[in-house]
Structures are given as structure tokens and as C-alpha cells.
Amino acid sequence: MILDLGKMTQAEFDEVMADIKARNPNLLQLITDFLDRKVTPEEVDD
């Protein structure tokens, strides 16, 4: 499934993030850290 973030409502986005958190909390943490610039793209590639 491909998500178009530009066309999502906030509620739809929140639902997707809640689903990610429930299924894979480590992935959510990685996304959060990347957006907060705590992790660089180079570190993600490793």
C-alpha cells in the first residue's frame, strides 16, 4: 500500500502512525528520531 501523505487528513495520518506503533514500536522510534534529526541518513543505511 502506498500512502499519499499530502492527501491524508490528520486523523488518517494518526491512524497510520498508531498502527505502526502497535505493530512495530522500534520502527516508530526510528521514524521519530529521524524526523527529530537524532539519526542521520547514513546511520539509517547501516
PDB file with one MODEL, atoms N, CA, C and O in Angstrom:
MODEL        1
ATOM      1  N   MET A   1       0.842  -1.172   0.000  1.00  0.00           N
ATOM      2  CA  MET A   1       0.000   0.000   0.000  1.00  0.00           C
ATOM      3  C   MET A   1       0.890   1.239   0.000  1.00  0.00           C
ATOM      4  O   MET A   1       1.828   1.344   0.791  1.00  0.00           O
ATOM      5  N   ILE A   2       0.586   2.167  -0.890  1.00  0.00           N
ATOM      6  CA  ILE A   2       1.321   3.424  -0.968  1.00  0.00           C
ATOM      7  C   ILE A   2       0.452   4.510  -0.360  1.00  0.00           C
ATOM      8  O   ILE A   2      -0.709   4.671  -0.738  1.00  0.00           O
ATOM      9  N   LEU A   3       1.015   5.253   0.580  1.00  0.00           N
ATOM     10  CA  LEU A   3       0.278   6.313   1.244  1.00  0.00           C
ATOM     11  C   LEU A   3       0.683   7.662   0.666  1.00  0.00           C
ATOM     12  O   LEU A   3       1.871   7.937   0.498  1.00  0.00           O
ATOM     13  N   ASP A   4      -0.291   8.494   0.366  1.00  0.00           N
ATOM     14  CA  ASP A   4      -0.024   9.846  -0.112  1.00  0.00           C
ATOM     15  C   ASP A   4      -0.215  10.795   1.065  1.00  0.00           C
ATOM     16  O   ASP A   4      -1.335  11.212   1.360  1.00  0.00           O
ATOM     17  N   LEU A   5       0.873  11.130   1.728  1.00  0.00           N
ATOM     18  CA  LEU A   5       0.787  11.956   2.928  1.00  0.00           C
ATOM     19  C   LEU A   5       0.200  13.325   2.647  1.00  0.00           C
ATOM     20  O   LEU A   5      -0.409  13.934   3.527  1.00  0.00           O
ATOM     21  N   GLY A   6       0.379  13.822   1.414  1.00  0.00           N
ATOM     22  CA  GLY A   6      -0.153  15.133   1.059  1.00  0.00           C
ATOM     23  C   GLY A   6      -1.668  15.172   0.990  1.00  0.00           C
ATOM     24  O   GLY A   6      -2.268  16.242   1.095  1.00  0.00           O
ATOM     25  N   LYS A   7      -2.289  14.017   0.813  1.00  0.00           N
ATOM     26  CA  LYS A   7      -3.748  13.966   0.680  1.00  0.00           C
ATOM     27  C   LYS A   7      -4.430  13.383   1.909  1.00  0.00           C
ATOM     28  O   LYS A   7      -5.654  13.262   1.938  1.00  0.00           O
ATOM     29  N   MET A   8      -3.651  13.021   2.925  1.00  0.00           N
ATOM     30  CA  MET A   8      -4.224  12.426   4.133  1.00  0.00           C
ATOM     31  C   MET A   8      -4.741  13.507   5.071  1.00  0.00           C
ATOM     32  O   MET A   8      -4.181  14.601   5.155  1.00  0.00           O
ATOM     33  N   THR A   9      -5.818  13.179   5.772  1.00  0.00           N
ATOM     34  CA  THR A   9      -6.254  14.051   6.856  1.00  0.00           C
ATOM     35  C   THR A   9      -5.392  13.736   8.083  1.00  0.00           C
ATOM     36  O   THR A   9      -4.701  12.718   8.117  1.00  0.00           O
ATOM     37  N   GLN A  10      -5.437  14.600   9.069  1.00  0.00           N
ATOM     38  CA  GLN A  10      -4.674  14.365  10.291  1.00  0.00           C
ATOM     39  C   GLN A  10      -5.137  13.080  10.969  1.00  0.00           C
ATOM     40  O   GLN A  10      -4.322  12.330  11.506  1.00  0.00           O
ATOM     41  N   ALA A  11      -6.434  12.828  10.944  1.00  0.00           N
ATOM     42  CA  ALA A  11      -6.966  11.612  11.574  1.00  0.00           C
ATOM     43  C   ALA A  11      -6.448  10.359  10.868  1.00  0.00           C
ATOM     44  O   ALA A  11      -6.111   9.374  11.525  1.00  0.00           O
ATOM     45  N   GLU A  12      -6.383  10.390   9.540  1.00  0.00           N
ATOM     46  CA  GLU A  12      -5.862   9.243   8.791  1.00  0.00           C
ATOM     47  C   GLU A  12      -4.386   9.034   9.102  1.00  0.00           C
ATOM     48  O   GLU A  12      -3.944   7.899   9.283  1.00  0.00           O
ATOM     49  N   PHE A  13      -3.622  10.123   9.165  1.00  0.00           N
ATOM     50  CA  PHE A  13      -2.200  10.037   9.489  1.00  0.00           C
ATOM     51  C   PHE A  13      -2.013   9.460  10.890  1.00  0.00           C
ATOM     52  O   PHE A  13      -1.176   8.582  11.100  1.00  0.00           O
ATOM     53  N   ASP A  14      -2.792   9.956  11.842  1.00  0.00           N
ATOM     54  CA  ASP A  14      -2.702   9.456  13.216  1.00  0.00           C
ATOM     55  C   ASP A  14      -3.022   7.967  13.286  1.00  0.00           C
ATOM     56  O   ASP A  14      -2.409   7.231  14.058  1.00  0.00           O
ATOM     57  N   GLU A  15      -3.984   7.528  12.479  1.00  0.00           N
ATOM     58  CA  GLU A  15      -4.347   6.111  12.453  1.00  0.00           C
ATOM     59  C   GLU A  15      -3.192   5.263  11.915  1.00  0.00           C
ATOM     60  O   GLU A  15      -2.902   4.194  12.452  1.00  0.00           O
ATOM     61  N   VAL A  16      -2.541   5.738  10.865  1.00  0.00           N
ATOM     62  CA  VAL A  16      -1.397   5.016  10.299  1.00  0.00           C
ATOM     63  C   VAL A  16      -0.271   4.942  11.324  1.00  0.00           C
ATOM     64  O   VAL A  16       0.332   3.883  11.505  1.00  0.00           O
ATOM     65  N   MET A  17       0.018   6.045  11.992  1.00  0.00           N
ATOM     66  CA  MET A  17       1.092   6.060  12.982  1.00  0.00           C
ATOM     67  C   MET A  17       0.761   5.153  14.167  1.00  0.00           C
ATOM     68  O   MET A  17       1.649   4.484  14.694  1.00  0.00           O
ATOM     69  N   ALA A  18      -0.493   5.122  14.587  1.00  0.00           N
ATOM     70  CA  ALA A  18      -0.901   4.233  15.680  1.00  0.00           C
ATOM     71  C   ALA A  18      -0.742   2.772  15.268  1.00  0.00           C
ATOM     72  O   ALA A  18      -0.350   1.933  16.080  1.00  0.00           O
ATOM     73  N   ASP A  19      -1.045   2.471  14.013  1.00  0.00           N
ATOM     74  CA  ASP A  19      -0.885   1.105  13.508  1.00  0.00           C
ATOM     75  C   ASP A  19       0.592   0.712  13.493  1.00  0.00           C
ATOM     76  O   ASP A  19       0.947  -0.403  13.877  1.00  0.00           O
ATOM     77  N   ILE A  20       1.446   1.631  13.049  1.00  0.00           N
ATOM     78  CA  ILE A  20       2.891   1.366  13.046  1.00  0.00           C
ATOM     79  C   ILE A  20       3.376   1.137  14.476  1.00  0.00           C
ATOM     80  O   ILE A  20       4.149   0.216  14.737  1.00  0.00           O
ATOM     81  N   LYS A  21       2.919   1.977  15.397  1.00  0.00           N
ATOM     82  CA  LYS A  21       3.333   1.855  16.800  1.00  0.00           C
ATOM     83  C   LYS A  21       2.908   0.512  17.383  1.00  0.00           C
ATOM     84  O   LYS A  21       3.659  -0.111  18.134  1.00  0.00           O
ATOM     85  N   ALA A  22       1.707   0.070  17.038  1.00  0.00           N
ATOM     86  CA  ALA A  22       1.202  -1.198  17.574  1.00  0.00           C
ATOM     87  C   ALA A  22       1.946  -2.391  16.992  1.00  0.00           C
ATOM     88  O   ALA A  22       2.238  -3.352  17.703  1.00  0.00           O
ATOM     89  N   ARG A  23       2.253  -2.329  15.700  1.00  0.00           N
ATOM     90  CA  ARG A  23       2.882  -3.481  15.041  1.00  0.00           C
ATOM     91  C   ARG A  23       4.394  -3.494  15.182  1.00  0.00           C
ATOM     92  O   ARG A  23       4.996  -4.566  15.249  1.00  0.00           O
ATOM     93  N   ASN A  24       5.019  -2.319  15.227  1.00  0.00           N
ATOM     94  CA  ASN A  24       6.481  -2.272  15.271  1.00  0.00           C
ATOM     95  C   ASN A  24       6.943  -0.991  15.962  1.00  0.00           C
ATOM     96  O   ASN A  24       7.279  -0.016  15.289  1.00  0.00           O
ATOM     97  N   PRO A  25       6.964  -0.980  17.290  1.00  0.00           N
ATOM     98  CA  PRO A  25       7.336   0.233  18.018  1.00  0.00           C
ATOM     99  C   PRO A  25       8.758   0.709  17.707  1.00  0.00           C
ATOM    100  O   PRO A  25       9.034   1.907  17.778  1.00  0.00           O
ATOM    101  N   ASN A  26       9.658  -0.211  17.363  1.00  0.00           N
ATOM    102  CA  ASN A  26      11.020   0.205  17.032  1.00  0.00           C
ATOM    103  C   ASN A  26      11.052   1.022  15.749  1.00  0.00           C
ATOM    104  O   ASN A  26      11.842   1.959  15.634  1.00  0.00           O
ATOM    105  N   LEU A  27      10.211   0.682  14.791  1.00  0.00           N
ATOM    106  CA  LEU A  27      10.132   1.445  13.550  1.00  0.00           C
ATOM    107  C   LEU A  27       9.606   2.844  13.829  1.00  0.00           C
ATOM    108  O   LEU A  27      10.112   3.821  13.277  1.00  0.00           O
ATOM    109  N   LEU A  28       8.597   2.946  14.679  1.00  0.00           N
ATOM    110  CA  LEU A  28       8.068   4.261  15.037  1.00  0.00           C
ATOM    111  C   LEU A  28       9.155   5.100  15.702  1.00  0.00           C
ATOM    112  O   LEU A  28       9.273   6.292  15.421  1.00  0.00           O
ATOM    113  N   GLN A  29       9.945   4.492  16.576  1.00  0.00           N
ATOM    114  CA  GLN A  29      11.022   5.225  17.240  1.00  0.00           C
ATOM    115  C   GLN A  29      12.056   5.697  16.229  1.00  0.00           C
ATOM    116  O   GLN A  29      12.553   6.818  16.340  1.00  0.00           O
ATOM    117  N   LEU A  30      12.387   4.871  15.252  1.00  0.00           N
ATOM    118  CA  LEU A  30      13.333   5.259  14.208  1.00  0.00           C
ATOM    119  C   LEU A  30      12.791   6.427  13.397  1.00  0.00           C
ATOM    120  O   LEU A  30      13.524   7.375  13.113  1.00  0.00           O
ATOM    121  N   ILE A  31      11.519   6.371  13.022  1.00  0.00           N
ATOM    122  CA  ILE A  31      10.899   7.465  12.267  1.00  0.00           C
ATOM    123  C   ILE A  31      10.939   8.750  13.084  1.00  0.00           C
ATOM    124  O   ILE A  31      11.301   9.807  12.567  1.00  0.00           O
ATOM    125  N   THR A  32      10.569   8.661  14.350  1.00  0.00           N
ATOM    126  CA  THR A  32      10.564   9.831  15.226  1.00  0.00           C
ATOM    127  C   THR A  32      11.962  10.414  15.368  1.00  0.00           C
ATOM    128  O   THR A  32      12.139  11.628  15.263  1.00  0.00           O
ATOM    129  N   ASP A  33      12.949   9.572  15.604  1.00  0.00           N
ATOM    130  CA  ASP A  33      14.328  10.044  15.742  1.00  0.00           C
ATOM    131  C   ASP A  33      14.830  10.666  14.446  1.00  0.00           C
ATOM    132  O   ASP A  33      15.541  11.670  14.483  1.00  0.00           O
ATOM    133  N   PHE A  34      14.476  10.092  13.309  1.00  0.00           N
ATOM    134  CA  PHE A  34      14.900  10.631  12.019  1.00  0.00           C
ATOM    135  C   PHE A  34      14.285  12.009  11.798  1.00  0.00           C
ATOM    136  O   PHE A  34      14.971  12.932  11.359  1.00  0.00           O
ATOM    137  N   LEU A  35      13.002  12.151  12.097  1.00  0.00           N
ATOM    138  CA  LEU A  35      12.341  13.445  11.914  1.00  0.00           C
ATOM    139  C   LEU A  35      12.877  14.497  12.878  1.00  0.00           C
ATOM    140  O   LEU A  35      12.906  15.683  12.552  1.00  0.00           O
ATOM    141  N   ASP A  36      13.299  14.068  14.058  1.00  0.00           N
ATOM    142  CA  ASP A  36      13.879  14.990  15.041  1.00  0.00           C
ATOM    143  C   ASP A  36      15.372  15.208  14.814  1.00  0.00           C
ATOM    144  O   ASP A  36      16.039  15.880  15.601  1.00  0.00           O
ATOM    145  N   ARG A  37      15.889  14.631  13.728  1.00  0.00           N
ATOM    146  CA  ARG A  37      17.299  14.743  13.333  1.00  0.00           C
ATOM    147  C   ARG A  37      18.261  14.168  14.383  1.00  0.00           C
ATOM    148  O   ARG A  37      19.390  14.638  14.525  1.00  0.00           O
ATOM    149  N   LYS A  38      17.803  13.157  15.105  1.00  0.00           N
ATOM    150  CA  LYS A  38      18.666  12.455  16.053  1.00  0.00           C
ATOM    151  C   LYS A  38      19.419  11.326  15.358  1.00  0.00           C
ATOM    152  O   LYS A  38      20.404  10.808  15.885  1.00  0.00           O
ATOM    153  N   VAL A  39      18.944  10.947  14.159  1.00  0.00           N
ATOM    154  CA  VAL A  39      19.550   9.890  13.361  1.00  0.00           C
ATOM    155  C   VAL A  39      19.779  10.451  11.967  1.00  0.00           C
ATOM    156  O   VAL A  39      18.901  11.104  11.402  1.00  0.00           O
ATOM    157  N   THR A  40      20.960  10.197  11.411  1.00  0.00           N
ATOM    158  CA  THR A  40      21.270  10.688  10.068  1.00  0.00           C
ATOM    159  C   THR A  40      20.921   9.623   9.030  1.00  0.00           C
ATOM    160  O   THR A  40      20.805   8.444   9.365  1.00  0.00           O
ATOM    161  N   PRO A  41      20.755  10.032   7.776  1.00  0.00           N
ATOM    162  CA  PRO A  41      20.504   9.038   6.723  1.00  0.00           C
ATOM    163  C   PRO A  41      21.617   7.988   6.635  1.00  0.00           C
ATOM    164  O   PRO A  41      21.355   6.831   6.306  1.00  0.00           O
ATOM    165  N   GLU A  42      22.841   8.384   6.924  1.00  0.00           N
ATOM    166  CA  GLU A  42      23.955   7.438   6.887  1.00  0.00           C
ATOM    167  C   GLU A  42      23.791   6.367   7.962  1.00  0.00           C
ATOM    168  O   GLU A  42      24.075   5.194   7.717  1.00  0.00           O
ATOM    169  N   GLU A  43      23.339   6.760   9.142  1.00  0.00           N
ATOM    170  CA  GLU A  43      23.127   5.791  10.214  1.00  0.00           C
ATOM    171  C   GLU A  43      21.980   4.838   9.875  1.00  0.00           C
ATOM    172  O   GLU A  43      22.021   3.662  10.234  1.00  0.00           O
ATOM    173  N   VAL A  44      20.972   5.340   9.196  1.00  0.00           N
ATOM    174  CA  VAL A  44      19.841   4.508   8.801  1.00  0.00           C
ATOM    175  C   VAL A  44      20.292   3.460   7.797  1.00  0.00           C
ATOM    176  O   VAL A  44      19.835   2.318   7.845  1.00  0.00           O
ATOM    177  N   ASP A  45      21.192   3.841   6.880  1.00  0.00           N
ATOM    178  CA  ASP A  45      21.682   2.912   5.864  1.00  0.00           C
ATOM    179  C   ASP A  45      22.489   1.770   6.462  1.00  0.00           C
ATOM    180  O   ASP A  45      22.545   0.684   5.885  1.00  0.00           O
ATOM    181  N   ASP A  46      23.113   1.999   7.609  1.00  0.00           N
ATOM    182  CA  ASP A  46      23.935   0.956   8.239  1.00  0.00           C
ATOM    183  C   ASP A  46      23.051  -0.077   8.784  1.00  0.00           C
ATOM    184  O   ASP A  46      23.526  -1.055   9.361  1.00  0.00           O
TER     185      ASP A  46
ENDMDL
END
